[in-house]
Amino acid sequence: MDERAGSPADPYQAIAELYDQEHDPFHDDVDLLLQFAEVSGGPIIEMGCGSGRVVAPFAEAGFSVVGIDRSSTMLDRARKRLTPLGFGDNVSLVEGDMESDAPVPGGPFGLVAFTLNALMHLPTPDLQATALANARHRLAPGGLLVLDIVNPAPEYLVSLAAAPTLEWSGHQADGSVVDKWSFRQVHAVDQVIATTLWYDRVSVDGTLTRLRSAFDLRYLHPHELELMLTVAGFRDIQMYGGYELEPLDDSSDRLIVTAEPIPASTDKSTGA
């Protein structure tokens, strides 16, 4: 067995191709995000854009899109995904941190989106709060913030720590099979899910090759997130339990949040 790990600074370096195989078929969030884009208008900035799974349909719908991600490996895959589609100047990809306030092209933005657990990849409340504050300052007046994270219901958190779990299997063109295993430990005090992933590829002759990655995810409770958003300068905060905008309750798998920036004339967070 050959076991290789990606760089600790880029947990997707070794597993990016397999990550895409697993997640590219997932479209549950795309229709909802496109609806929010139509309502808010462009341009759009996606925080933690990864390999462009969501950037591409935004661009296909005619929006100008900026994608930010700290993983150079994932951004390389995004460029390979997007270049043949000929979006040209409509798409910009920026290597950087979600919590950074470094200038990005194309703003101010009508929509800022933290898609599919992106905010959870910031492992401390300070970093998460900073990212939300920067998102507020990048929004145009009347713009919209959208967040999509796990709803940390007690039953869900307990289930994570039960045992290593087979999360996905994929058949490869060469006849091999890849199984994705995960082991997650919940540290309740810090609200951190310590995550280890293994992608096991079994070739047709039975040879096993293992790729390993590890990172932390910090979950947020609804009222905690509401307070963070208020402090960051948002109002009209709405919370939903899924991609059909169903009511949020203890059984909800997702926590979908929308918020609007407080106008600058009344926004105390800007010093006005």
C-alpha positions as CSV (number, residue, x, y, z in Angstrom):
1,M,0.0,0.0,0.0
2,D,1.2,3.5,-0.9
3,E,0.0,6.3,1.3
4,R,0.7,9.9,0.4
5,A,-0.5,13.1,2.0
6,G,-1.1,16.6,0.5
7,S,0.6,19.7,1.8
8,P,-0.8,20.7,5.2
9,A,-1.2,24.2,3.8
10,D,-3.3,22.8,0.9
11,P,-5.4,19.8,2.0
12,Y,-6.8,19.5,-1.5
13,Q,-3.4,19.2,-3.2
14,A,-3.4,15.4,-3.4
15,I,-7.2,14.7,-3.6
16,A,-8.4,17.5,-5.9
17,E,-9.3,15.2,-8.9
18,L,-11.2,12.8,-6.7
19,Y,-12.9,15.6,-4.8
20,D,-14.3,16.8,-8.2
21,Q,-15.4,13.3,-9.2
22,E,-17.4,13.2,-5.9
23,H,-18.8,16.7,-5.9
24,D,-19.3,17.6,-9.6
25,P,-22.6,15.7,-9.8
26,F,-24.0,17.7,-6.8
27,H,-26.4,20.3,-8.2
28,D,-28.8,20.8,-5.3
29,D,-27.5,24.2,-4.5
30,V,-27.0,25.6,-8.0
31,D,-30.6,26.5,-8.9
32,L,-31.1,28.3,-5.6
33,L,-27.9,30.3,-6.0
34,L,-28.9,31.3,-9.6
35,Q,-32.2,32.5,-8.2
36,F,-30.4,34.7,-5.7
37,A,-28.1,35.9,-8.4
38,E,-31.1,37.0,-10.6
39,V,-32.7,38.8,-7.7
40,S,-29.5,40.6,-6.5
41,G,-27.9,41.1,-9.9
42,G,-24.2,40.9,-10.6
43,P,-21.4,41.0,-10.3
44,I,-20.9,37.9,-8.0
45,I,-18.0,36.9,-5.8
46,E,-17.8,33.3,-4.5
47,M,-15.8,32.8,-1.4
48,G,-14.0,29.4,-1.3
49,C,-14.8,28.7,-5.0
50,G,-12.7,25.5,-5.2
51,S,-12.5,24.1,-8.7
52,G,-15.3,26.2,-10.1
53,R,-18.3,23.9,-9.7
54,V,-20.5,26.9,-8.9
55,V,-18.6,29.6,-10.7
56,A,-19.3,27.9,-14.1
57,P,-23.1,28.0,-13.9
58,F,-22.9,31.6,-12.7
59,A,-20.9,32.5,-15.8
60,E,-23.0,30.4,-18.1
61,A,-26.0,32.5,-16.9
62,G,-24.3,35.7,-18.0
63,F,-23.0,37.0,-14.7
64,S,-19.5,38.4,-14.1
65,V,-18.0,36.3,-11.4
66,V,-14.9,36.4,-9.1
67,G,-13.9,33.2,-7.4
68,I,-11.5,33.3,-4.4
69,D,-9.8,30.2,-3.0
70,R,-6.6,29.6,-1.1
71,S,-5.8,26.3,-2.8
72,S,-3.7,26.8,-5.9
73,T,-4.4,23.2,-6.9
74,M,-8.2,23.8,-6.9
75,L,-7.9,27.1,-8.8
76,D,-5.8,25.3,-11.5
77,R,-8.6,22.9,-11.9
78,A,-11.1,25.7,-12.1
79,R,-9.1,27.3,-14.9
80,K,-9.1,24.0,-16.8
81,R,-12.8,23.8,-16.3
82,L,-13.6,27.3,-17.3
83,T,-11.2,28.1,-20.1
84,P,-12.8,25.8,-22.8
85,L,-16.1,27.5,-22.1
86,G,-14.8,30.8,-23.3
87,F,-16.0,33.1,-20.5
88,G,-13.1,35.5,-21.0
89,D,-13.3,38.6,-18.9
90,N,-16.5,37.5,-17.2
91,V,-14.6,35.3,-14.8
92,S,-11.6,36.1,-12.5
93,L,-10.0,33.6,-10.2
94,V,-8.0,34.9,-7.2
95,E,-5.7,32.9,-5.0
96,G,-6.3,34.2,-1.5
97,D,-8.0,33.8,1.9
98,M,-11.7,34.4,2.5
99,E,-10.8,36.5,5.6
100,S,-8.4,38.7,3.6
101,D,-9.5,42.3,2.8
102,A,-7.1,42.4,-0.2
103,P,-8.5,44.2,-3.2
104,V,-10.2,41.9,-5.8
105,P,-11.4,42.9,-9.3
106,G,-15.0,43.6,-10.2
107,G,-16.5,45.0,-7.1
108,P,-18.7,46.2,-5.5
109,F,-20.7,43.0,-5.8
110,G,-24.4,42.4,-6.0
111,L,-24.0,38.9,-4.5
112,V,-21.4,37.5,-2.1
113,A,-21.8,33.7,-1.7
114,F,-20.1,31.3,0.8
115,T,-21.1,28.1,-0.8
116,L,-21.2,24.5,0.5
117,N,-19.5,24.8,3.9
118,A,-16.9,27.3,2.7
119,L,-17.2,29.4,5.9
120,M,-16.6,26.3,8.0
121,H,-13.1,26.0,6.6
122,L,-12.1,29.0,8.7
123,P,-11.3,27.2,12.0
124,T,-11.8,30.1,14.5
125,P,-14.7,32.5,15.3
126,D,-12.4,35.5,14.8
127,L,-11.5,34.4,11.2
128,Q,-15.2,33.7,10.4
129,A,-16.3,37.1,11.8
130,T,-13.5,38.8,9.8
131,A,-14.6,37.1,6.6
132,L,-18.2,38.2,7.1
133,A,-17.1,41.8,7.8
134,N,-15.0,41.8,4.6
135,A,-18.0,40.3,2.7
136,R,-20.1,43.2,4.0
137,H,-17.6,45.8,2.7
138,R,-17.5,44.1,-0.7
139,L,-21.3,44.3,-1.2
140,A,-22.9,47.0,-3.2
141,P,-25.8,48.9,-1.6
142,G,-28.8,46.6,-1.7
143,G,-26.6,43.6,-2.4
144,L,-27.2,40.1,-0.9
145,L,-25.1,37.7,1.2
146,V,-25.8,34.0,0.9
147,L,-24.3,31.3,3.2
148,D,-24.6,27.5,3.0
149,I,-23.3,25.5,5.9
150,V,-24.1,22.4,7.9
151,N,-26.9,22.7,10.5
152,P,-25.2,21.4,13.6
153,A,-28.1,19.6,15.1
154,P,-27.1,17.3,18.1
155,E,-28.0,14.1,16.3
156,Y,-25.8,15.1,13.3
157,L,-22.8,15.9,15.5
158,V,-23.2,12.6,17.4
159,S,-23.4,10.6,14.2
160,L,-20.1,12.1,12.9
161,A,-18.1,10.7,15.8
162,A,-19.5,7.2,15.6
163,A,-16.8,5.5,13.5
164,P,-14.9,5.8,10.2
165,T,-17.5,6.1,7.4
166,L,-17.6,5.2,3.7
167,E,-18.9,8.4,2.2
168,W,-18.4,7.8,-1.6
169,S,-17.3,5.3,-4.1
170,G,-16.4,5.9,-7.7
171,H,-15.5,3.7,-10.7
172,Q,-12.5,4.9,-12.7
173,A,-11.8,4.7,-16.4
174,D,-8.9,2.3,-15.9
175,G,-11.2,-0.2,-14.1
176,S,-10.1,0.8,-10.6
177,V,-12.4,1.7,-7.8
178,V,-12.0,4.6,-5.4
179,D,-13.6,4.5,-1.9
180,K,-13.6,7.7,0.2
181,W,-13.5,7.1,4.0
182,S,-13.8,9.8,6.6
183,F,-13.1,10.0,10.3
184,R,-14.4,13.0,12.1
185,Q,-13.9,14.0,15.7
186,V,-16.2,16.7,17.2
187,H,-14.6,19.1,19.7
188,A,-17.7,20.7,21.2
189,V,-15.9,23.5,23.2
190,D,-14.3,24.9,20.0
191,Q,-17.1,23.8,17.7
192,V,-14.5,22.1,15.5
193,I,-14.9,19.0,13.5
194,A,-11.4,17.5,13.1
195,T,-11.6,15.7,9.7
196,T,-9.4,13.0,8.2
197,L,-10.1,11.7,4.7
198,W,-8.7,8.7,2.9
199,Y,-9.3,8.0,-0.8
200,D,-8.4,4.4,-1.4
201,R,-7.9,3.4,-5.0
202,V,-8.0,-0.4,-5.7
203,S,-6.6,-1.3,-9.1
204,V,-7.8,-4.3,-11.2
205,D,-4.9,-6.3,-9.9
206,G,-5.8,-5.5,-6.3
207,T,-3.1,-2.9,-5.6
208,L,-4.2,-0.4,-3.0
209,T,-3.1,3.3,-3.2
210,R,-4.2,5.6,-0.5
211,L,-4.4,9.4,-0.5
212,R,-4.9,11.1,2.8
213,S,-6.0,14.6,3.8
214,A,-6.8,16.3,7.1
215,F,-8.3,19.7,8.0
216,D,-10.6,21.3,10.6
217,L,-14.1,22.6,10.0
218,R,-15.8,24.9,12.5
219,Y,-19.6,24.7,12.7
220,L,-21.7,27.6,13.7
221,H,-25.0,27.6,15.6
222,P,-27.8,29.7,14.1
223,H,-28.0,32.4,16.8
224,E,-24.2,32.6,16.9
225,L,-24.1,33.2,13.2
226,E,-27.0,35.8,13.4
227,L,-25.0,37.7,16.0
228,M,-21.8,37.6,13.9
229,L,-23.8,38.9,10.9
230,T,-25.3,41.7,12.9
231,V,-22.0,42.8,14.3
232,A,-20.5,42.7,10.7
233,G,-23.2,45.1,9.5
234,F,-26.0,43.0,8.1
235,R,-29.7,43.2,8.6
236,D,-32.8,41.3,7.4
237,I,-31.1,38.0,8.3
238,Q,-33.2,35.0,7.1
239,M,-32.5,31.4,7.9
240,Y,-33.7,28.3,6.1
241,G,-33.3,24.6,6.5
242,G,-32.5,23.5,2.9
243,Y,-32.3,24.4,-0.8
244,E,-36.1,24.6,-1.1
245,L,-36.0,27.4,1.5
246,E,-38.0,25.2,3.9
247,P,-38.2,26.4,7.6
248,L,-35.1,25.7,9.7
249,D,-35.7,23.2,12.5
250,D,-33.8,20.5,14.4
251,S,-34.1,18.0,11.6
252,S,-32.7,20.3,8.9
253,D,-29.5,19.1,7.2
254,R,-28.5,22.5,6.0
255,L,-28.4,26.1,7.3
256,I,-29.0,28.5,4.5
257,V,-28.7,32.1,5.4
258,T,-29.4,35.3,3.5
259,A,-28.6,38.9,4.7
260,E,-28.5,42.4,3.4
261,P,-25.9,45.1,4.2
262,I,-27.0,47.9,6.5
263,P,-26.8,51.1,4.5
264,A,-23.6,53.0,5.1
265,S,-25.3,56.0,6.6
266,T,-26.6,53.8,9.5
267,D,-23.9,51.1,9.6
268,K,-22.0,51.6,12.9
269,S,-19.5,48.9,11.8
270,T,-18.1,51.3,9.2
271,G,-17.6,54.1,11.6
272,A,-20.3,56.3,9.9
